Amino acid sequence: QMCIRDRYQRRVHGEQAREIFSTTTECMKFYESFFGHKYPFSKYDHIFCPEYNVGAMENPGAVTMNDMFVYKEEVVPDKILRRANVVCHELAHMWFGDLVTMTWWNDLWLNESFADFVSYLALSKIKVEGVPTGSHSWMGFFQRKGWGYTTDQQPTTHPIAGPVNDTEQAETIFDGITYSKGASTLKQLTHLIGEDIFSEALHLYFGRHAWQNATLEDFLGAIQETVSKHVDIKQNPHLDIGFWKNEWLCKAGLNEVRAEWNPVTTNPHASLTLIQSPALPQHPTLRYHKLNVAFIDEGANIYQVQDIVLQNGEKTEISYDGSQRPVAILPNYGDAAFIKVVFDQSSINFFKEKLSLIQDDLTRFMIWRGFWDQLRDIRMSTLEFIAAVLENFGKEDNLTILETVLLYISGAMVHYLSLIHI
């Protein structure tokens, strides 16, 4: 039995080694192209450490990782994808962190948020042996994003960027704003200016600051310089990176968006209004958001997607073809923006009954999150939430979604279910 177990573990470990090497190689190629700079060191090692007190650490050319990432048995694809994300995250730090290092701890959020974002971006572009990637890779990002949404709705929320006076204070700034919201704003920034322009700006940044210290201003300066080569900022104020920094990085608070529309209209030139509001009144800033709006028909098919810029005011109007008879509308389809979606009544009625018919995993995940937000915000009763769960949970087959929805169910039962309902 010991011999069989030994041979089994050697086979499992050998398969894992091949997958880790393959992921590292593919990710390194992607980063070299996307960053415009060759891998900066002469070697690259993964060192798996027993009883390591953190997940991983990006030492130049030699990443130390917790040996919990060496699986002792065959695992589900989601666990392989999570390890691949850690591999890509630490590899990103070879450029953003080691090749170019933040001058001071106040920009530590940028160091971690950048690696967090581009690791998921890399996974959406490369192949990982034995697991689906592409759009599926963003599932973990959205799951982690919930941490930022929750933290940004607490009275203790704070801006992403802020002063750090000493190293002792630096140890206190790791939270859902530093990691989750920070990474989400970089994803939004990339969608705002375009992936190609973001990559071009990184070419400039790494070329200009290689083997030096740099600051947030250096990073955003390279982005503004690159954006200005392609667009007229006066004609596109949402692309003013200085303004973007002030609104997104220097002010706290989450925004909400909901659609006001007429579900029974058949007008081919119908219009709807997207209403933006602050989640917390003490943080009233309304921001530009570049996001997709999806139109969904009776068969749960997403038949049209509009890429729009939500204005930094209360109302943004868009036109659509009402003759197609949409029954539901999903703002922020594809999850490019850091914004809480509030469902209109027609959409929520449809989602409660037919969520399981929607084919795209990330879209279903976003709607499940929307149910949870509606419950927390007293826009949906606990009994309505439980009814939606009973209708759709048994038909769900995505493990990441199931894992998260179980937490929602537990939270609903513990915090929001009155004894009178039992």
N, C-alpha and C positions, 0 to 999 in steps of 0.2 A: 504494500500500500504506500509506503514511503517513497519507493522508486517511482510508482505511478504518479504520485503527487509531485515529486521533483520534476519528472519529465513534463507534466502538465504545466507547472509554473514556468519552466524554461520556455515552453512553447508560447504561453501567454505573454511572458516578459519579452520574448523575441518579437512577437507581433506588435507589442507596444513600442518597442525600440524603433522598429521600421516606421510605424505611424508617426512617432515624434520626430524622427529624422526627416521624413517626407514633409510633414507640416512645416518644420523649421526651414527647410530648403525652399519650399514654395512661397512661404511668407517672406523670407529674405529677398527673393527675387521681386516680389511685389513691392516691398518697401524700397528697394534700390531704385526701382522705376518711379514709384510715386513720390519719393523724397528727393530724387535727383542726385543721390549721393551713394557711392558704394559703401558696403558694410565697412565700418571704420577700424576694425581690429583684425589681428592676424589669425585668430582662432575663435571658436565658439563652443563652450561646453555647457551641458546640463549636469548639475551635481545634485543628486537626490539625497537629502539629509534626514536621518531618523530623528524624531522628536524635535523637529525644527519649529521654532516658536512663531513663525509667520508662514504665509503661503509660498512666497518666493521673493528673491532679491536680485536686482539687476546689476551685479558686479560686472565691470567691463570685461567682456569676453568669456565670462564664467558665471552663469546664472545658477544660484543655489535654490533648490525647490524642496518643499516638504515631500517626504517619501509617501505621503498619502496619495500622491498622484501616480505612484506605481501600483496599479491595481493588482490585487491578489487573485482575482477571479474575472471571468468575463462579465462585462458590464453593458448597460443599455447605451445606445448611441449618444444620448444627452450628456452622459458623464464623459465620454470621449471628447465631445465638443467643448465641454467646460475646461478640460485639461488643455485642449488645443487653444482655447482663448487665453489661458494663462501663459502658454508658450509664446503666443503672438504678442501679448501685453508686455512681457519682459523683453522680448526681442525689440519692440518699438523703443524701449528705453536706451538701447545701444546708440540710437540717434538722438532722441529727445530725452535727455537726462545725462548721457555720458559724452557723446560727441559735442553737444551743446548743453550746458548745465545752467539751471536757473541761478541768478545772482544771489538771491536771498529767499528765505522760507516763505515770504508772502506770495510767491508764485509756485509754491508746492502744488497747489490745486491744479494748476495748468499742466505741470509735469505728469500728474496722475490721470487727470481727465483726458489729456491727449492720448496717452497710452491706452486708456480704457476705450475711447472712441475708435482709434485706428485699428485696434485689435479685432473689433467686430467688423469693421470695414474690410480688413484683410480676409477674414473668414468668409465674407460674402463674395470674395473674388477668387478664392483658391479652392482646391479640393482637399478634403480630409478623409483619409481612407476609412470606409465603412460607415460614414455618416452623411446625411444630407446637409449641404451648406447653402450658398445662394441666399435667398430671402429668409430661409429658415434660420440662418445664423443670427438674425436680429431678434429672435425670440428671447434669448438670454439678456440682451441689452434692454428690451422692454420690461422683462421681469425685474431687473436691477433698477430700472427707472422708477418703479413704484416707491423705492426708498426715497428718492428725491421728491416725488410728488407729496408723500406723507410728511417729510421733514419741512417742506416749503409751505405747508399749511398749518404749522405749529406757531404759537406766539414767539417761540425762540428762534424762528428762522432768521437768516442773515444774508447779506450779499455774498456772492461767490468770491469776489476779490476783496481783500481788506488788509490792514496793517498787521504785521507780526513782529513784535518787538524783540523777542528772544527765542531761543530754542525750546525753552520750557513751554511757551505759548504755542509753538509750532506743533507740539504733541497733542494739542487739544482741538485742532482744526479738521481732523478726519471725521467727516460725517456725510449724510446724504446729499448735502449741498456741495461739498468739496468734490466728491466722486461722481455721484449720479447726476445731479443737475449740471455740474461742470461739463461732464462728457456729453450730456444731452444738448447743451448750448453749442458745443462744437459741431455736433451733428446738424443742428439747425443752421449754424453759420455756413457749413459746407453746402447744404441744400439752398441756402439763400444766395450764395455767390456762384455756385456750380462746382462740381467735383474737379473738373479740369483746371479751373482757376485756383482752387484751393491747392491742388498739387503743384501748380506753377509757383504759387507763393511759397510753398515749402522748399522748392528748389532754391529760391532766392534766399530764404531764411537760413537753410543749412549751409549754403555756399558762403554766405556773408559771415556767419557766426561759428563756423566749425572750429573746435578746440578752444572755445572761448565761453565766457559767461554771457548770459542774455537775460532779458526781462520780458514781461508781458508786452510792454510798449514796443520792443524789438519785434516780437512775434506779430502783433497786430499791425505794426508799421509795414512789414513785408506784405501782409495781406492787402492793406489799403493801397500800397504802391502798385500791386499787381492788378487789383480790381480797377483802379483808375486808368490803366492801360486799355481796358476793354469796354468800359461804360462811362457815361457822363454822370457824375455823382449828383449834379444839380438836377438832372432829370430823373434820377433814381435815388431819392433821399434815404430809402431803406438800406442802401448800400454804403452809406457813410459809416465807416467802421468805428470812428470816434464816437458817433452818436450811439451806435450799436453797443459799444463797450459801456457807455454810461447807463443805458437802459437795462442791459442784461447782466453785466458783471458788477455794477456798483449799486444796484438797487435790489432789494429783496422782494419776494412775493411771486405767487403763481397766478397766471391768467386762466380764465375759463372762456369757452366758446360754445354757443348753441345756435342752431339754425331755426329761423322763423320762415315758414313757407306754407303754401296751400297744397295739401296732398291730393286734392280732388281736381285741380286745374288740368286742363288739356291744352293750354296755350303753348304753342311751340316757342314762344318768346317770353316764357314765364321768368320771374325773378325771385330770388330768395335773399334774405338778409342774415348775415352772420353777426351775432351780437357778442362782443367781447366785454368782459367784466373782470374785476379783481376777485380772487378767491377770498382774500382777507381785506376788509375795508381800510385797515391801517397801512396797507401797501397797495396804493391805488394805481400804480403805474400800468398803463396800457401800452403794448409793444407791437412792433411789426413782427409778423410770423409768416413765413413762407410755408404753405402746407397744401396738401391735396384734399379735395372734397370728392367723395365717392357717392354715386347715385346707384341705388340697388332696386331691382325689380321684384315682382311677386315671387319669382322662382329663386330668389336669393342670389341672383347673378349681379355682379358689379359691371354694369354696361357702359358707364362713363366715369371718367376721372378728370377733374379740372385742377390744374396747378395754379394756385392764386397767392397773392400777397394780402394777408389780413392787415388792414390799416391799423395804425396806432391810435385808434379812437374807438368809439362804442360800436359803430355800424360799418359794415362792408357789404355792398350789394353785388351779387353776381347773377348772370342770366343762365337759364338752362331750358331744355326742351321738355315742357310738361306733357307733350303728346306721347312721350315714352312711358308715362304713368309710373314714376318711381314711387315706392312705398316706404322707403327709408333713405336717410342721408347720413353719411359718416364723415364729419370733418376730421382732418388730420389722418386720413387713410394713408397707410405706409409709415406712420409714426416719425415724420421728419421734425415736428415741432415739439417743444416742451410746453404743453398746454393741456388743461383738463377739459375733456369733451363732456358737455351736458346734452343728453339726448332730448329731442323734441318728443311729444307724446305719440305721434304716428310711428316714428322710428322705434321707440322703446316697445310699443305694442308688438311690432313685427319681430324685433329681436327676441323678445321673451318667448315667442311661439316658434320661431324658425331659425334661431341662431345656429343650430347644428347643421343646417343646410348650406351654410357659407363654407366654401371650400378652402379658402386661404387661412392658414393657422394663425398668422399674426393678426389678421382682421378679427377673427374670433376672440383672440386673446385680448385685444383692445376693447371689444364689446363686453367681455367678462369684467374687465377692469372698470368699464363704465357702469355696469350694474353695481359694483362695490362702491364706487363713488356716489352714485345716486342714493344708495342706502345710507352711507355715512353723512350725506348732506341733507337727509330727511326729504329727499325728492322721491323716494320709493320706500314703501313700508317693508318691514321685516318679512311679513307674510308674502308680499309680492316677490321679494328677493328669493325666498325659499321656493315659491312656485316656479320661478324661472330656473332655479337650480334643478328642481325635480324634472322639469321638462327637458332640459338640455344636458345635464351632467352625465347621465348614463350613455349618451351618444358621443361623448367627447373621447378622442383617442390620442390626443397629444399629451405626453407625460409632463411637459413643462406647464401646460395649462392646468392639468389635473392637480399637480402639486400646489400650484398657486390658489386655485379655486378651493381646495380643501382648507387652506388657511383662511380664505374669505368666509367659508361656511363656519369654521370654528369661531372666528371673530363675531360673526352675526349671532351665533348661539349664545356666546358668553356675554357680549356687550349690548346687543340690540333686541334680544328676544325677551319680552316681558313675561312674567309668570302667568299672566292672564291668557297668554297665547298657547300655553302648554296644556 
